[in-house]
Amino acid sequence: MDVNVKFLGATGTVTGSRYLLTIGDFRLLFDCGLFQGLKELRLRNWDEFPVDPKSIHAVVISHAHIDHTGYLPRLVKEGFQGPIYCTPPTADLMELMLLDSAKLQEEEALFAKKQGYSKHADPQPLYDTEDAQRVFPLLQIHDINQPIKLHDTVEIIFRYAGHLLGAAITEVFVKGKSQTKKIIFSGDLGRYHDAMLSEPAAIQDTDVLFIESTYGNKSNPPGEPDKELERITNDTFQRGGVLLIPAFAVGRTQALLYFFHQLIKEKRIPDVPVYIDSPMAISATYLYYRHPNYHRVKFGNTDFAQTMETNMLVFVKTSEHSKQLNKIKTNAIIISSSGMMTGGRILHHLYHRLRNEKDTVLVSGYQAVGTRGRKLVDREPAISIFGEEVPVNCKVENMTSLSGHADREELFRWMKNFKSRPKITFTVHGEDPDLSLYAQAIRNELDWNVTVPNYLESVSLFKGI
């Protein structure tokens, strides 16, 4: 039996994670993400899928982020009907995130038709809400640390990855006639000192390793997020402004709530209204109560109030209420999505707040190349929103200590758990030149055989096992 892999995404980019394993006559797709960021990447979402979706027998999902799951509705629309394996929190989060993604796709198509900027007379969404709904009956939900049989020759086990509620490292066991081989997909690895999530599970052996590379060539010390938030918040209010935080609805918003709760309780920042302007973030917050075994925050008898809730926490549920927030001039915190500012309610907040010198926009997470968030981090003087170049007059802060991704030191710390060298290691989910520098660092420091794969490249992993 031969085992091969075809790289369908997340090569030279941190989006579009998709790796197709062909194990004898069994086809397994690991992750099924949407390409984001640069237009040339986003256009790949519209390309014909490189293999017939009907020929794929199963999908394994590492975690719920759209760059790992967002193509699933399209895959199902094009004929995939096999099982989709994931952890319980990932299943719940995927329902929120895929429905939200479908809604954004529909809204973008309608807006393009209304504004006439599409080359198509009747632009269509990549997928719609009905397509997203067809994904959920296919989910096969399994807990962490439990063997899961996918096929006579394939078994997997999910291990804690940190990074996001429910995120998993996946161990794949391939049973040949005379031997069993092991493949590990790291997924996205979390941090060793995360305020809410457990650290990545230590794994000691594998034949093949797929390792994420988001911060593979960057040191990002955990720092003291509470002190950074304290400084930024107080500085904003002293200038008479509003603090606007574009944040990922899942994971980042909850971490921000956790720290703001502490800061207000300890009277380190004023007790001001904290607006959560993201229906998905509101729903995701309650999932922390539903899945207590997947994080390390211990809720008290009054649950939410003792851990995340501030005195003036406001959940903004309607678009009308969201627009009213633009009238607030000072002493407020607005947390809205999407985190990379590619769509959602954050856009109209940015449209109004970027112009105001008194306001602060706090970029609190990784920003892919080509996104509005990356342009803000790179200090571009104007950002395109709703077809208009909006000047950046506000103060822009870039806070990396809340990142859910392991940095260079943490990635090496995790890899040093292996007692022996993998036969081959693939560095994926990263951007050049850092991606190539990271691969070379692994070769230099660990003496491993490392390959930086190319988009649509096929590689033989095992022959005749």
HELIX and SHEET records of a PDB file:
HELIX    1   1 LYS A   39  ARG A   42  1                                   4    
HELIX    2   2 LEU A   43  TRP A   46  5                                   4    
HELIX    3   3 PRO A   53  SER A   55  5                                   3    
HELIX    4   4 ILE A   66  THR A   69  1                                   4    
HELIX    5   5 LEU A   72  LYS A   77  1                                   6    
HELIX    6   6 PRO A   88  GLN A  115  1                                  28    
HELIX    7   7 THR A  129  GLN A  133  1                                   5    
HELIX    8   8 PHE A  136  LEU A  138  5                                   3    
HELIX    9   9 PRO A  225  GLN A  238  1                                  14    
HELIX   10  10 ARG A  252  LYS A  265  1                                  14    
HELIX   11  11 PRO A  279  ARG A  290  1                                  12    
HELIX   12  12 PRO A  292  TYR A  294  5                                   3    
HELIX   13  13 PHE A  304  THR A  307  1                                   4    
HELIX   14  14 SER A  319  GLN A  324  1                                   6    
HELIX   15  15 LEU A  325  LYS A  327  5                                   3    
HELIX   16  16 ILE A  346  ARG A  353  1                                   8    
HELIX   17  17 ARG A  372  VAL A  377  1                                   6    
HELIX   18  18 ARG A  408  MET A  415  1                                   8    
HELIX   19  19 ASP A  434  LEU A  446  1                                  13    
SHEET    1   A 7 LEU A 139  ILE A 141  0                                        
SHEET    2   A 7 ILE A  84  CYS A  86  1                                        
SHEET    3   A 7 ALA A  58  VAL A  60  1                                        
SHEET    4   A 7 PHE A  26  PHE A  30  1                                        
SHEET    5   A 7 TYR A  19  ILE A  23 -1                                        
SHEET    6   A 7 VAL A   3  PHE A   7 -1                                        
SHEET    7   A 7 SER A 458  PHE A 462 -1                                        
SHEET    1   B 7 ILE A 148  HIS A 151  0                                        
SHEET    2   B 7 VAL A 154  TYR A 160 -1                                        
SHEET    3   B 7 ALA A 168  LYS A 175 -1                                        
SHEET    4   B 7 THR A 180  PHE A 185 -1                                        
SHEET    5   B 7 VAL A 208  GLU A 212  1                                        
SHEET    6   B 7 ILE A 424  VAL A 428  1                                        
SHEET    7   B 7 VAL A 450  THR A 451  1                                        
SHEET    1   C 6 LEU A 313  PHE A 315  0                                        
SHEET    2   C 6 VAL A 274  ASP A 277  1                                        
SHEET    3   C 6 ILE A 333  SER A 336  1                                        
SHEET    4   C 6 LEU A 243  PRO A 246  1                                        
SHEET    5   C 6 THR A 360  VAL A 363  1                                        
SHEET    6   C 6 LYS A 395  ASN A 398  1                                        
SHEET    1   D 2 ALA A 382  ILE A 385  0                                        
SHEET    2   D 2 GLU A 388  PRO A 391 -1                                        
END                                                                             
